[in-house]
Amino acid sequence: MKKTRLIVVTVLAFSSLSNLSWPYQGDGTAENPFQISTVNDWLTLINTSADWNKSFVVTADLDFQGAVLTPIAPDTNPGSTGFQGTAFSGVLNGDNHTFQNFVIDQPSADYVGLFGQTSSAAAIRNLHIRSFVIKGRNYVGSLLGENQGSITLCSAEGFVQGQNYIGGLTGHNYYGLTNFCRTNSIFVKGTAYVGGLAGKNYSNAANPSNRYGAILFCHSTGQIEGLGIAGGLVGMNEGLIYNCWADTIIPASADGVKIGGLIGENYSIVRSCFAAGSVIAGVKSGGFIGTNFGLVANCYSTSSISGTSRIGGFIGHNTGPLSFCYSTGLVIGSQETGGLIGFCFYNNASSCFWDIQTSGQTISADGIGKTTAQMKTLSTFTSAGWDFTNETANGTDDIWRMCTDGVDYPRLNWERTRGDFACPDGVYLEDLTFINDRWLMSGCSSSNNFCGGADLNSSGLVDLADWAVFAQNWLREI
């Protein structure tokens, strides 16, 4: 009987994969979630909308062997405006398991991914997907077409293609929370609103304390192709992005508009992020953000950028406030081109710098140009009010780090080895003193760099969980 069932699974994996009814174990509650342990269990979930509000746990890696899947919670009326159907409102704990070798091929459908749409009650965590090909029209992502819930500690590595709102992980992060997620060697291709992690991130910018519409501690690597409003991490941002990075290649066409190493177009808040890689674009494009109308603080870019007009090493076209940022990448453009900013309506870049040598640009619409040697000198930045480790005159959030002059540019403190809070480099006695001084500190959040970095798991409190992480890294890099 067991041998017969395995044969049936193999045959069905290459067929339409429908009309299955194998029951999974568990009762769907938080205490006893349904168990996804076989391919058939997943296929049962796809075809059982009555269970889309239940709790699930994945108990094994699943290889779909090239099977063509359909989304859970798909759009049931593609010709209408907006999502029509039943959103997934349950909880899926991947338990660090991997789904691989599957295809979702729906080039005429919207809201396409493993999940079409999730509601605000949904939570997906600890799931990794790879070796996939996903094609849709609008609102397309590997994990989610549109996220209104939370995604935590998930990753994706594969190919995603569509037209508008196309992301490596989610097409549209709509009032959703995406944190500690990554896309590795992702290939994302679309027309507009295209990003390595999300096509668009949206929340109520008038209420920055709202945790939804937020992308935190995420990163993307790979190749992103979009003709307009495309970024290494996010195409368009109207929400919150903190402590994220992208290292991508964006080979946009010569008429590409609003292309950025991290974000194509920004209307909201971006803090403590960086971009690397390369960008080829047309107009209004930059190494970090293509076009900016929002608030950007404590960020940097090493991306190279090449375009025609309104091209900047950091931002191509800027209107919003900018503070404590820098860029070092090569900048090539024919008109309105600058080392830091290509074009701006207002001179509102405060304490921002660019490297005039590595950028090849001695002018910028805003910002202050420095030599490479000056850019690798701590006093250049502390004298301008930047908040570094091992100083308190500019604050105690310890956002930036530079232990030795002449070695490297400033780096964000969260980039360092976890537990390495203070100079010199390495986890040693200075760091022990640092975490002890902040022991049981509460109210840790992105606004205070999670208590200067001592809240290592971003729980809001410096406690035993952080001490465990610190202990694991003791004496590292000494």
C-alpha positions in Angstrom: 0.0 0.0 0.0 2.8 2.4 0.8 4.6 1.7 -2.5 1.3 2.3 -4.4 0.9 5.7 -2.7 4.4 6.8 -3.7 3.7 5.9 -7.3 0.5 8.0 -7.3 2.4 11.0 -5.9 5.0 10.8 -8.7 2.4 10.7 -11.4 0.3 13.4 -10.0 3.3 15.7 -9.4 3.5 16.0 -13.2 -0.2 16.3 -13.9 -2.7 19.0 -13.0 -2.3 18.3 -9.3 -6.0 18.7 -8.5 -8.8 16.8 -6.8 -6.6 15.5 -4.0 -8.0 14.9 -0.5 -5.3 13.3 1.6 -5.9 14.4 5.2 -3.0 16.0 7.1 -2.3 15.3 10.7 -3.3 17.8 13.4 -6.4 19.8 14.0 -5.4 23.2 12.6 -5.2 25.0 16.0 -2.2 26.9 17.2 -1.6 24.2 19.8 -1.9 21.3 17.3 -1.4 22.7 13.8 -2.0 20.7 10.7 1.3 19.1 9.5 2.6 19.6 6.0 4.9 16.6 5.6 4.4 15.5 1.9 3.7 17.1 -1.5 0.1 15.8 -1.2 -0.4 17.6 2.0 0.5 20.9 0.2 -1.8 20.0 -2.7 -4.6 19.4 -0.3 -4.1 22.8 1.2 -4.2 24.4 -2.2 -7.6 22.8 -2.9 -9.2 23.3 0.6 -10.1 26.9 1.0 -12.0 26.0 4.3 -8.6 25.5 5.9 -7.0 28.8 4.8 -7.7 30.3 8.3 -6.0 27.4 10.2 -2.5 26.9 11.6 0.1 24.8 9.8 3.6 23.6 10.4 5.9 22.1 7.7 7.7 19.0 9.0 9.9 18.1 6.0 11.6 19.5 3.0 9.4 19.2 -0.1 10.7 18.6 -3.7 7.9 19.2 -6.2 10.0 17.7 -9.0 9.1 20.4 -11.5 5.4 20.2 -10.8 3.1 23.1 -12.0 1.3 24.5 -9.0 -1.5 27.0 -8.5 -1.5 29.6 -5.7 -3.2 29.2 -2.3 -5.7 32.0 -2.1 -5.8 33.0 -5.8 -7.7 35.9 -7.4 -10.9 34.3 -8.6 -11.9 37.1 -11.0 -8.9 38.3 -12.9 -10.9 40.7 -15.0 -12.1 42.8 -12.0 -10.3 45.6 -10.1 -8.6 44.4 -7.0 -8.4 41.0 -5.4 -11.4 38.8 -5.6 -11.4 35.6 -3.6 -10.6 34.2 -0.2 -7.4 35.5 1.3 -5.2 33.2 3.4 -5.7 34.3 7.1 -4.0 31.4 8.9 -0.5 30.8 10.1 2.2 28.8 8.3 5.4 27.9 10.2 7.9 26.4 7.7 10.1 25.3 10.6 13.2 26.2 8.5 12.2 23.7 5.8 12.6 24.2 2.0 10.2 23.9 -0.9 12.0 23.5 -4.3 11.6 22.6 -8.0 8.1 24.0 -8.8 6.5 26.2 -11.4 3.6 28.6 -11.2 2.8 29.7 -14.8 -0.1 32.2 -14.9 0.9 35.1 -17.1 -2.6 36.4 -17.4 -3.4 36.3 -13.7 -2.9 38.8 -10.9 -2.0 38.0 -7.3 0.4 35.2 -8.1 2.8 33.4 -5.8 2.7 30.4 -3.5 0.0 32.5 -1.9 -2.1 34.9 -3.9 -3.0 37.2 -1.0 -2.8 37.1 2.8 -5.0 39.0 5.2 -3.9 41.1 8.1 -4.3 38.1 10.4 -2.0 35.9 8.4 1.6 35.0 9.4 4.2 33.1 7.4 7.6 32.3 8.9 10.7 30.2 8.6 10.0 29.0 5.1 12.6 28.8 2.3 11.8 28.4 -1.4 14.3 27.8 -4.2 14.7 26.5 -7.8 11.3 27.9 -8.9 9.8 29.7 -11.9 6.9 32.0 -11.2 5.1 34.0 -13.9 2.0 36.2 -13.5 0.7 39.6 -14.7 0.4 42.1 -11.8 1.1 41.6 -8.1 3.5 38.7 -8.4 6.0 37.4 -5.9 7.6 34.1 -5.2 6.0 33.7 -1.8 3.2 36.2 -2.0 1.3 38.2 -4.6 0.2 40.6 -1.9 1.1 40.5 1.8 -1.2 42.2 4.3 0.0 40.1 7.2 3.5 39.3 8.4 6.4 37.4 6.8 9.3 36.5 9.1 12.6 34.7 8.5 11.7 33.6 5.0 14.0 33.3 1.9 13.7 32.8 -1.9 16.0 31.9 -4.7 14.6 31.6 -8.2 12.9 33.4 -11.1 9.9 35.8 -10.9 8.3 37.5 -13.9 5.3 39.8 -14.6 4.3 43.3 -15.5 3.6 45.6 -12.6 4.2 45.2 -8.8 6.7 42.3 -9.2 8.9 41.3 -6.3 11.4 38.6 -5.5 9.5 37.7 -2.3 6.2 39.6 -2.5 4.7 41.8 -5.3 3.0 44.2 -2.9 3.7 44.6 0.8 0.4 46.3 1.6 0.2 47.3 5.3 2.2 44.1 5.8 5.3 43.4 7.9 8.3 41.8 6.3 11.2 41.2 8.6 14.4 39.2 8.6 13.8 38.0 5.1 16.1 37.6 2.1 16.2 36.9 -1.6 19.4 35.3 -2.8 20.6 35.3 -6.4 17.0 36.2 -7.3 16.1 37.1 -10.9 13.1 39.5 -11.1 11.8 40.8 -14.4 8.9 43.2 -14.9 7.8 46.5 -16.4 7.1 48.9 -13.4 7.2 48.7 -9.6 9.9 45.9 -9.6 12.1 45.0 -6.7 14.5 42.3 -5.5 12.3 41.8 -2.4 9.1 43.7 -3.0 7.6 45.5 -6.0 5.9 48.0 -3.7 5.9 48.7 0.1 2.9 50.6 1.4 1.6 51.9 4.7 0.1 55.1 6.2 3.1 57.4 6.1 1.2 59.8 8.4 1.5 57.3 11.2 5.2 56.2 11.2 4.7 54.3 14.5 2.5 51.8 12.6 4.6 48.7 12.3 2.7 47.6 9.2 3.9 48.5 5.7 7.3 47.9 7.1 10.4 46.1 5.8 13.0 45.5 8.5 16.3 43.6 8.5 15.9 42.3 5.0 18.2 42.0 2.0 18.3 41.0 -1.7 21.0 39.8 -4.1 20.6 39.0 -7.7 19.5 40.7 -10.9 16.5 43.1 -11.3 15.1 44.1 -14.6 12.4 46.9 -14.9 11.8 49.8 -17.2 10.5 52.1 -14.5 10.4 52.4 -10.7 12.7 49.5 -10.0 15.1 48.9 -7.1 17.5 46.3 -5.8 15.2 45.9 -2.7 11.9 47.7 -3.5 10.5 49.3 -6.5 8.4 52.0 -4.8 8.3 52.7 -1.1 5.4 54.4 0.7 6.1 52.7 4.0 9.0 52.1 6.4 12.3 50.5 5.5 14.9 50.0 8.2 18.2 48.1 8.5 18.1 46.6 5.0 20.5 46.2 2.1 20.7 45.2 -1.5 23.6 44.0 -3.7 22.2 43.7 -7.1 22.8 44.2 -10.8 20.1 46.4 -12.5 20.7 46.4 -16.2 17.9 48.7 -17.1 17.4 49.9 -20.7 18.6 53.3 -21.7 15.2 54.8 -21.2 14.7 53.3 -17.7 13.2 55.8 -15.3 13.5 56.0 -11.5 15.9 53.2 -11.0 17.8 52.8 -7.7 20.3 50.4 -6.1 18.0 50.0 -3.1 14.7 51.8 -4.1 13.3 53.1 -7.4 11.1 55.8 -5.9 10.6 56.7 -2.3 7.8 58.7 -0.6 8.3 57.7 3.0 11.0 56.8 5.5 14.3 54.9 4.9 16.8 54.6 7.7 20.1 52.7 8.3 20.3 51.0 4.9 22.9 50.5 2.2 23.1 49.6 -1.5 25.9 47.9 -3.5 26.2 46.6 -7.0 25.5 48.4 -10.2 22.7 50.3 -11.9 22.3 51.2 -15.6 19.4 53.5 -16.2 18.1 56.5 -18.2 16.8 59.4 -16.1 16.1 60.2 -12.5 18.1 57.3 -11.2 20.7 56.8 -8.4 23.0 54.4 -6.7 20.7 54.3 -3.7 17.3 55.8 -4.7 16.2 56.9 -8.1 13.7 59.6 -7.1 13.1 60.6 -3.5 10.3 62.6 -2.0 10.6 61.0 1.5 13.0 61.1 4.5 16.3 59.3 4.3 18.8 59.1 7.2 21.9 57.2 8.1 22.3 55.4 4.8 25.1 54.8 2.2 25.7 53.5 -1.3 28.7 52.0 -3.0 26.8 51.2 -6.2 28.0 52.4 -9.5 25.4 54.2 -11.6 25.3 55.1 -15.3 22.6 57.0 -17.1 21.7 60.1 -19.1 20.2 62.9 -17.0 19.4 63.5 -13.3 21.9 60.8 -12.3 23.4 60.7 -8.8 25.7 58.5 -6.8 23.1 58.4 -4.0 19.9 59.9 -5.5 19.1 61.0 -9.0 16.2 63.3 -8.4 15.7 64.6 -4.8 13.0 66.6 -3.1 12.9 65.1 0.4 15.2 65.7 3.5 18.4 63.7 3.6 20.8 63.5 6.5 24.0 61.6 7.5 24.4 59.7 4.2 27.2 59.2 1.8 28.1 57.6 -1.6 31.3 56.3 -3.1 30.4 54.6 -6.4 31.3 55.6 -9.9 28.8 58.0 -11.4 28.4 58.5 -15.2 25.8 60.8 -16.8 25.5 63.4 -19.5 23.2 66.0 -17.9 22.4 67.0 -14.3 24.8 64.5 -12.9 26.3 64.6 -9.4 28.5 62.7 -7.1 25.8 62.5 -4.4 22.7 64.0 -6.1 22.0 64.7 -9.7 19.1 67.2 -9.3 17.2 68.7 -6.4 14.5 71.3 -5.9 15.7 72.2 -2.4 19.2 72.0 -0.8 18.1 69.9 2.1 21.0 67.4 2.4 22.4 67.8 5.9 25.8 66.4 6.8 26.0 64.3 3.6 29.2 63.5 1.7 30.4 61.8 -1.5 33.9 60.6 -2.6 35.0 62.9 -5.4 37.8 60.5 -6.4 36.0 57.1 -6.6 32.8 58.8 -8.1 34.7 60.6 -10.8 32.5 63.6 -10.0 33.6 66.9 -8.4 30.1 68.5 -8.5 26.8 67.6 -7.0 23.4 69.2 -6.8 23.8 69.0 -3.0 26.1 67.5 -0.4 29.8 67.9 0.3 32.6 66.4 -1.7 35.6 64.8 0.0 38.7 62.9 -1.0 39.0 59.2 -0.4 41.4 59.9 2.5 39.0 62.3 4.1 36.1 59.8 3.6 38.1 57.2 5.6 38.8 59.6 8.5 36.5 59.4 11.5 36.7 63.1 12.3 35.2 64.0 8.9 31.9 62.6 10.1 31.9 63.1 13.9 32.6 66.9 13.3 29.4 66.9 11.2 27.3 65.3 14.0 27.3 61.6 12.9 26.6 59.2 15.8 29.4 56.7 16.1 30.4 54.0 18.6 32.9 55.0 21.2 31.6 58.6 21.3 28.7 60.3 23.0 28.9 63.9 21.9 26.6 63.1 18.9 24.3 60.7 20.7 24.3 57.2 22.2 22.4 55.2 19.6 25.8 54.1 18.1 24.5 54.1 14.5 27.9 54.2 12.7 31.2 52.5 13.2 34.8 53.2 12.2 37.5 51.8 14.4 40.6 52.9 12.5 41.3 55.8 10.2 42.5 55.1 6.7 41.2 51.5 6.4 37.5 51.8 5.3 34.5 54.0 4.9 32.0 54.3 7.8 29.8 51.2 8.1 26.5 50.9 9.8 27.0 49.4 13.3 24.4 46.6 12.7 26.7 45.2 10.0 29.3 44.2 12.4 29.7 40.7 14.0 26.8 40.3 16.3 28.0 41.1 19.8 30.8 43.4 18.5 29.4 46.6 19.9 32.6 48.6 20.5 36.0 49.2 19.1 38.5 47.6 18.6 37.1 44.9 16.2 36.2 41.6 17.7 33.9 40.4 20.6 35.8 41.0 23.8 35.8 42.8 27.1 34.8 46.2 25.7 31.6 44.5 24.3 30.9 42.7 27.6 30.9 46.1 29.3 28.6 47.5 26.6 25.9 44.9 27.0 26.1 44.9 30.8 25.6 48.7 30.8 22.3 48.1 28.8 21.2 45.0 30.6 17.3 44.9 30.9 17.0 48.1 29.0 13.5 48.2 27.4 11.9 50.3 24.7 14.4 49.1 22.1 13.3 49.9 18.6 14.5 50.9 15.2 14.3 54.5 16.2 17.1 54.0 18.8 19.0 51.4 16.8 17.6 48.7 19.2 19.3 50.2 22.2 22.5 50.8 20.4 22.5 47.3 19.0 22.4 45.6 22.4 19.0 44.2 21.7 20.4 41.6 19.3 17.2 39.8 18.6 15.1 43.0 18.2 12.6 41.9 20.9 12.4 45.4 22.5 14.3 44.2 25.6 18.0 43.5 26.4 17.7 40.1 28.1 18.9 36.5 28.3 18.1 35.9 24.6 20.6 38.6 23.6 23.1 37.3 26.1 22.9 33.9 24.4 23.7 35.4 21.0 26.6 37.4 22.6 28.0 34.3 24.2 28.0 32.4 20.9 30.2 35.0 19.3 32.6 35.5 22.2 36.2 36.0 21.1 35.2 36.0 17.4 37.5 38.0 15.1 40.0 38.6 18.0 
